[in-house]
Amino acid sequence: MTVGGRHHLPRSVLPLVHSAINFSLPSGPFNDPLVTYRASCMAGSILPEEEEVLLPMFLHSTSLSTPIGFLRPNVAKEILKDHQHDQECGKKSVWSVLRRSDDSPWAICFADLVADTETKTHAMHTVLERWKSGGLFRDILKGMAVPFLLPPHIYGWSDEIYPVYAPPRDRPDSTLNLAFGIERAALPLFGFANFGCLLTAFYDCPVTGKTMLWIPRRSLSKSTWPGRYDCTVGGGMGLGETPNETIVRECTEEASLPSDFVKRHVLSTGMLNFSNRSPSKWILPGIYYLYELRLPNDGTVAPRTNAEDGEVDAFQLMDIKEVMDRLLQGQFKPSSAMALVDFCIRRGIITPESDPAYLDVCMAMRKPVVLPLP
């Protein structure tokens, strides 16, 4: 593109991708006590030696090939305190601490007595309730009112149980993939994967030929990213839900779309490995199933706000240029921004010709998944 006699390269979405998918988990192998595990900052703003040391968390001490999560130093410290307290009181600890020859811990797992799914779920609930009652990790666990939001919003503890999956080697058979359930808010404490679904609803205008997207603005009462733009519909997968059940439910709850229409026309388009670290350094490894939904261009089926749900302030139509401009200006929630970047790559809107860092963008969007999958 030439402006005023000067040649200007197209603007790349790579900085946006690096700001959203902003870290990588250690890649293993994970069974070596001599290795120190650290995350990697995608944007290069943190030197490797300045990264926090992460302790891998395994399901069992007899299976150390695949971690189920990663513990930051402050969380590992509390687990070690709980473990030591139980030992000093003659109680059976729910934890097993794997130590090096110098007695320093290098990994955490469940004790052998915490053997099945139900016992693990109960153990995690007990630990989290104790931490919550003790005022630990208030930014994650403690429900607090936000008085300047109307109506006042409570964030933190949600009473929603989310799944944590077992590595393939720890599954008795192929149908028993669930390790345990855990309070949704606590996933970042342990670096557990969060599974969800993101959907983009659109149509191609027959008059202009433009691709038009239905874009919601998040409610100002949301505890995270209030007022930011979003992809059309998104939500987490609760315990026992399938991806399809999740996206149909979210389309109905968030966008008032007819469930029968969604079931007939929704299209699965892939997955997003959204490795994100919050500003307060909590690890949020998101695994999102991606969907798209082509809607009629006459508006006979269109998303509408749901007053009872309260997730969305308003939906509006944007052509793809406006969406791209707002993406580059950082006006979208990060995970939704990545779902829309994926949409634009698949539909040939972001191409090697339009983005000078196209290959880097595609590679950054396709990082390998370290944690167990369903």
C-alpha positions as CSV (number, residue, x, y, z in Angstrom):
1,M,0.0,0.0,0.0
2,T,1.4,3.4,-1.0
3,V,0.4,6.6,0.9
4,G,1.9,10.0,0.1
5,G,4.6,8.5,-2.0
6,R,5.7,6.1,0.8
7,H,5.3,2.4,0.8
8,H,3.5,1.1,4.0
9,L,3.5,-2.5,4.9
10,P,0.1,-3.9,6.0
11,R,-0.4,-4.0,9.8
12,S,0.1,-7.5,11.3
13,V,-2.2,-9.1,13.9
14,L,0.9,-10.8,15.4
15,P,1.3,-8.3,18.3
16,L,-2.4,-8.9,19.1
17,V,-1.9,-12.7,19.0
18,H,1.2,-12.4,21.3
19,S,-0.6,-10.2,23.8
20,A,-3.5,-12.8,24.0
21,I,-1.7,-16.1,23.7
22,N,1.0,-14.6,25.9
23,F,2.9,-17.6,27.3
24,S,3.8,-21.2,26.8
25,L,3.8,-23.9,29.4
26,P,7.0,-26.1,29.8
27,S,7.2,-28.8,27.1
28,G,8.7,-31.6,29.0
29,P,9.9,-34.3,29.6
30,F,8.4,-34.0,33.0
31,N,9.8,-37.0,34.9
32,D,13.2,-35.5,35.6
33,P,13.6,-34.2,39.2
34,L,16.7,-32.2,38.2
35,V,14.8,-30.0,35.7
36,T,13.5,-26.6,36.7
37,Y,10.3,-25.9,34.9
38,R,9.3,-22.3,33.9
39,A,6.8,-20.8,31.6
40,S,7.9,-18.9,28.5
41,C,6.7,-15.3,27.7
42,M,5.5,-15.2,24.1
43,A,6.1,-11.5,23.7
44,G,9.6,-11.7,25.1
45,S,9.0,-9.0,27.7
46,I,10.2,-11.3,30.5
47,L,13.7,-13.0,30.5
48,P,13.6,-16.8,30.9
49,E,15.6,-16.7,34.0
50,E,13.2,-14.2,35.6
51,E,10.2,-16.4,35.0
52,E,8.5,-18.0,38.0
53,V,9.5,-21.6,38.8
54,L,6.5,-23.9,38.2
55,L,5.9,-27.2,40.0
56,P,4.2,-29.8,37.8
57,M,1.2,-31.4,39.4
58,F,0.6,-35.1,38.5
59,L,-2.4,-37.3,39.2
60,H,-0.3,-40.1,40.8
61,S,3.3,-40.6,41.9
62,T,3.5,-43.7,39.7
63,S,2.6,-41.8,36.5
64,L,4.9,-38.9,35.9
65,S,4.7,-38.6,32.1
66,T,1.9,-36.0,31.8
67,P,1.1,-33.2,34.3
68,I,-2.5,-32.2,34.9
69,G,-1.5,-28.7,35.9
70,F,1.3,-26.3,37.0
71,L,1.6,-24.7,40.4
72,R,3.0,-21.2,41.0
73,P,5.3,-20.7,44.0
74,N,2.6,-19.1,46.2
75,V,0.2,-22.0,45.6
76,A,2.9,-24.7,46.0
77,K,3.8,-23.0,49.3
78,E,0.3,-23.4,50.7
79,I,0.1,-27.0,49.6
80,L,3.4,-27.8,51.3
81,K,2.2,-26.0,54.5
82,D,-1.0,-28.1,54.5
83,H,0.9,-31.2,53.9
84,Q,3.4,-30.5,56.8
85,H,0.6,-29.5,59.1
86,D,-1.3,-32.8,58.5
87,Q,1.9,-34.8,59.1
88,E,2.6,-33.0,62.3
89,C,-0.9,-33.5,63.5
90,G,-0.8,-37.2,62.7
91,K,-3.4,-36.8,59.9
92,K,-3.3,-38.4,56.5
93,S,-2.4,-35.7,53.9
94,V,-4.3,-35.7,50.6
95,W,-1.0,-34.7,49.0
96,S,2.2,-36.5,48.0
97,V,5.3,-34.3,47.6
98,L,8.0,-35.5,45.3
99,R,11.4,-34.3,46.4
100,R,14.9,-34.1,45.1
101,S,18.0,-35.5,46.9
102,D,18.4,-32.1,48.7
103,D,14.8,-32.4,50.0
104,S,13.5,-29.5,47.8
105,P,10.1,-30.3,46.2
106,W,10.0,-30.7,42.4
107,A,6.4,-32.0,41.9
108,I,3.1,-32.5,43.7
109,C,0.5,-35.2,43.3
110,F,-2.4,-36.8,45.1
111,A,-1.6,-39.2,47.9
112,D,-2.4,-42.9,47.2
113,L,-5.4,-42.7,49.6
114,V,-7.0,-40.2,47.2
115,A,-7.7,-42.9,44.7
116,D,-10.8,-42.3,42.7
117,T,-12.7,-39.5,41.0
118,E,-15.1,-38.9,43.9
119,T,-12.3,-38.8,46.5
120,K,-10.2,-36.4,44.4
121,T,-13.2,-34.1,43.9
122,H,-14.0,-34.1,47.6
123,A,-10.3,-33.5,48.5
124,M,-10.1,-30.5,46.2
125,H,-13.3,-29.1,47.5
126,T,-12.1,-29.4,51.1
127,V,-8.8,-27.8,50.4
128,L,-10.4,-24.9,48.5
129,E,-13.0,-24.3,51.2
130,R,-10.2,-24.1,53.8
131,W,-8.2,-21.7,51.7
132,K,-11.3,-19.6,51.0
133,S,-12.2,-19.4,54.7
134,G,-8.7,-18.5,55.5
135,G,-8.7,-15.5,53.1
136,L,-6.1,-17.0,50.8
137,F,-6.0,-16.1,47.1
138,R,-8.9,-13.6,47.5
139,D,-8.6,-12.4,43.9
140,I,-9.5,-16.0,42.8
141,L,-11.6,-17.6,45.5
142,K,-13.3,-14.9,47.6
143,G,-16.7,-13.7,46.4
144,M,-16.5,-9.9,46.7
145,A,-19.0,-7.2,45.8
146,V,-18.0,-4.6,43.2
147,P,-20.0,-1.6,44.5
148,F,-19.4,0.7,41.6
149,L,-21.2,-1.7,39.2
150,L,-25.0,-1.5,39.0
151,P,-26.3,-3.9,40.0
152,P,-23.4,-4.8,42.4
153,H,-21.6,-7.8,40.9
154,I,-20.2,-10.8,42.8
155,Y,-17.1,-12.4,41.4
156,G,-14.9,-15.2,42.5
157,W,-16.4,-18.4,43.8
158,S,-19.1,-19.6,41.4
159,D,-20.4,-23.0,42.6
160,E,-19.9,-24.3,39.1
161,I,-18.0,-27.6,38.8
162,Y,-15.6,-28.0,35.9
163,P,-13.8,-31.1,34.7
164,V,-10.1,-31.9,35.0
165,Y,-9.1,-34.8,32.8
166,A,-6.7,-37.7,33.4
167,P,-3.8,-38.4,31.2
168,P,-4.3,-41.3,28.8
169,R,-2.0,-43.6,30.8
170,D,-4.1,-42.9,34.0
171,R,-7.4,-44.0,32.5
172,P,-8.7,-47.4,33.4
173,D,-10.4,-47.6,30.0
174,S,-11.0,-45.2,27.1
175,T,-14.4,-44.1,28.5
176,L,-13.2,-43.0,31.9
177,N,-11.3,-39.8,31.1
178,L,-12.4,-37.7,34.0
179,A,-9.9,-37.2,36.8
180,F,-12.1,-35.1,39.1
181,G,-14.3,-32.0,39.2
182,I,-13.3,-28.6,40.7
183,E,-14.8,-25.2,41.4
184,R,-14.5,-23.2,38.2
185,A,-12.9,-20.2,39.9
186,A,-10.0,-22.3,41.2
187,L,-8.7,-23.6,37.8
188,P,-6.0,-20.9,37.6
189,L,-4.7,-21.7,41.0
190,F,-3.5,-25.1,39.7
191,G,-2.9,-24.2,36.1
192,F,-5.6,-26.7,35.1
193,A,-7.0,-26.5,31.5
194,N,-10.3,-24.7,31.1
195,F,-12.5,-26.1,28.3
196,G,-15.0,-24.0,26.5
197,C,-16.7,-23.0,23.3
198,L,-16.6,-19.9,21.1
199,L,-18.9,-19.2,18.2
200,T,-19.0,-16.5,15.5
201,A,-22.3,-15.8,13.8
202,F,-22.2,-14.0,10.4
203,Y,-23.7,-13.7,6.9
204,D,-22.5,-12.5,3.6
205,C,-24.4,-9.4,2.4
206,P,-25.9,-10.1,-1.1
207,V,-25.8,-6.4,-2.0
208,T,-22.3,-5.3,-0.9
209,G,-20.6,-8.8,-0.8
210,K,-19.3,-7.9,2.7
211,T,-19.0,-10.4,5.4
212,M,-21.1,-9.1,8.3
213,L,-20.5,-10.4,11.9
214,W,-22.8,-10.2,14.9
215,I,-20.7,-8.7,17.6
216,P,-21.8,-8.3,21.3
217,R,-20.5,-5.8,23.8
218,R,-19.9,-7.4,27.2
219,S,-22.0,-6.2,30.0
220,L,-20.4,-3.6,32.3
221,S,-21.4,-5.9,35.2
222,K,-19.0,-8.6,34.0
223,S,-16.2,-9.3,36.4
224,T,-13.7,-9.8,33.5
225,W,-13.3,-7.5,30.5
226,P,-16.4,-5.4,31.1
227,G,-17.5,-3.4,28.1
228,R,-15.2,-5.2,25.7
229,Y,-16.3,-6.6,22.4
230,D,-16.7,-10.4,22.2
231,C,-17.3,-13.1,19.6
232,T,-21.0,-13.8,19.2
233,V,-21.4,-16.5,21.8
234,G,-19.0,-18.2,24.2
235,G,-18.9,-20.1,27.5
236,G,-17.3,-22.8,29.6
237,M,-18.0,-26.5,29.5
238,G,-19.4,-27.7,32.8
239,L,-18.9,-31.2,34.2
240,G,-20.6,-33.8,32.0
241,E,-21.3,-31.4,29.1
242,T,-20.3,-32.0,25.5
243,P,-19.0,-29.2,23.3
244,N,-22.2,-29.3,21.2
245,E,-24.4,-29.2,24.2
246,T,-22.4,-26.2,25.6
247,I,-22.6,-24.1,22.4
248,V,-26.3,-24.8,21.9
249,R,-27.0,-23.8,25.5
250,E,-24.9,-20.7,25.3
251,C,-26.5,-19.6,22.0
252,T,-29.9,-19.9,23.7
253,E,-28.9,-18.2,27.0
254,E,-26.6,-15.4,25.7
255,A,-28.1,-14.6,22.3
256,S,-31.7,-15.9,22.4
257,L,-31.1,-17.9,19.3
258,P,-33.5,-20.8,18.6
259,S,-32.0,-24.1,19.7
260,D,-33.4,-26.0,16.8
261,F,-31.9,-23.6,14.3
262,V,-28.5,-23.7,16.0
263,K,-28.5,-27.6,16.1
264,R,-29.3,-27.7,12.4
265,H,-26.8,-25.1,11.2
266,V,-23.9,-24.8,13.6
267,L,-20.6,-25.8,12.2
268,S,-17.6,-27.0,14.1
269,T,-14.4,-25.4,12.8
270,G,-11.6,-26.5,15.0
271,M,-10.0,-25.6,18.3
272,L,-8.0,-22.8,19.9
273,N,-5.2,-23.5,22.4
274,F,-5.5,-20.2,24.3
275,S,-2.5,-20.1,26.7
276,N,-3.0,-17.0,28.6
277,R,-1.5,-15.5,31.7
278,S,-3.5,-12.8,33.5
279,P,-2.0,-9.5,34.6
280,S,-1.6,-10.9,38.1
281,K,0.3,-13.9,36.5
282,W,-2.4,-16.6,37.0
283,I,-2.0,-19.3,34.5
284,L,-5.1,-19.8,32.3
285,P,-4.6,-22.6,29.7
286,G,-7.8,-22.4,27.7
287,I,-8.9,-25.1,25.2
288,Y,-11.7,-23.8,23.2
289,Y,-13.9,-25.6,20.6
290,L,-14.6,-23.2,17.8
291,Y,-17.9,-22.9,15.9
292,E,-19.4,-20.7,13.3
293,L,-23.1,-20.1,12.5
294,R,-24.3,-18.6,9.2
295,L,-27.5,-16.6,9.8
296,P,-30.1,-15.4,7.3
297,N,-29.1,-12.0,5.8
298,D,-32.7,-10.8,6.2
299,G,-32.5,-10.7,10.0
300,T,-35.2,-13.3,10.5
301,V,-32.9,-15.1,12.8
302,A,-30.5,-12.8,14.7
303,P,-29.0,-12.7,18.2
304,R,-30.8,-10.7,20.9
305,T,-29.9,-9.7,24.4
306,N,-31.3,-11.8,27.2
307,A,-32.1,-9.6,30.2
308,E,-32.2,-12.6,32.5
309,D,-28.7,-13.8,31.4
310,G,-27.2,-10.3,31.7
311,E,-24.0,-11.2,29.9
312,V,-24.4,-8.8,26.9
313,D,-25.3,-5.1,26.8
314,A,-26.1,-5.2,23.0
315,F,-25.4,-7.0,19.7
316,Q,-24.4,-5.0,16.7
317,L,-23.6,-5.8,13.1
318,M,-20.0,-5.0,12.0
319,D,-18.5,-5.6,8.6
320,I,-15.2,-7.4,8.6
321,K,-13.1,-4.2,8.1
322,E,-14.6,-2.7,11.3
323,V,-14.0,-5.9,13.2
324,M,-10.4,-6.0,12.1
325,D,-9.9,-2.3,13.0
326,R,-11.3,-2.9,16.5
327,L,-9.2,-6.1,16.9
328,L,-6.0,-4.2,16.1
329,Q,-7.1,-1.4,18.6
330,G,-7.4,-4.0,21.3
331,Q,-11.1,-3.5,21.9
332,F,-12.0,-7.3,22.2
333,K,-11.7,-9.7,25.0
334,P,-8.5,-11.7,24.3
335,S,-9.9,-15.2,23.8
336,S,-12.7,-13.8,21.6
337,A,-10.1,-11.9,19.6
338,M,-8.2,-15.1,18.9
339,A,-11.5,-16.9,17.8
340,L,-12.1,-14.0,15.3
341,V,-8.5,-14.1,14.1
342,D,-9.0,-17.8,13.4
343,F,-12.3,-17.0,11.6
344,C,-10.5,-14.5,9.4
345,I,-7.7,-16.9,8.6
346,R,-10.1,-19.7,7.6
347,R,-12.2,-17.4,5.4
348,G,-9.2,-15.9,3.6
349,I,-9.4,-12.5,5.2
350,I,-6.0,-12.7,6.8
351,T,-3.7,-14.0,4.2
352,P,0.1,-14.1,3.4
353,E,-0.5,-11.1,1.2
354,S,-2.5,-9.1,3.8
355,D,-0.3,-9.9,6.9
356,P,3.5,-9.6,6.7
357,A,3.8,-12.1,9.6
358,Y,1.2,-14.5,8.4
359,L,3.3,-17.7,9.1
360,D,4.2,-16.5,12.6
361,V,0.6,-15.7,13.3
362,C,-0.5,-19.2,12.2
363,M,2.2,-20.9,14.2
364,A,1.5,-18.8,17.3
365,M,-2.2,-19.9,17.0
366,R,-1.2,-23.6,16.8
367,K,0.9,-24.3,19.9
368,P,1.0,-27.9,21.1
369,V,-1.2,-28.8,24.1
370,V,0.7,-30.1,27.1
371,L,-2.2,-30.8,29.5
372,P,-4.6,-33.8,29.3
373,L,-7.5,-33.6,26.9
374,P,-10.9,-35.3,27.1
